[in-house]
Amino acid sequence: MEDQQSENIPIDDECDSPIGISLLQICYFIALFDFAQSIYFLAQSTSLLVLNVNLYTMVAFAGSIFWILMVILLIVGLWKETLTWTSHVVNEAKSNLKTAMRQRLTKQMP
């Protein structure tokens, strides 16, 4: 039997793949494409909001603003590789959970 190896896409900028694209470059492409879609949706929802103001158009406009902010956070996260405040929040939540579990276990013991 032949050994089958899975294809790994490198995360770093230096890649050995035949097409020369790394995973980070693919993620940037997806983020930029998503940003372009969100800007287009913002333009469409703004034109609808100008022509006809109702709850539907206001929700579409607010959703497009939210979508743009999420894409910007995605791009910043890719650019910085990790968001320090996110890891801080996760670590704090883990320590709070451990503390709560210890307190619960000490209460259950006789």
Helices and strands as residue ranges (DSSP letters): H 23-51, H 55-80, H 84-108
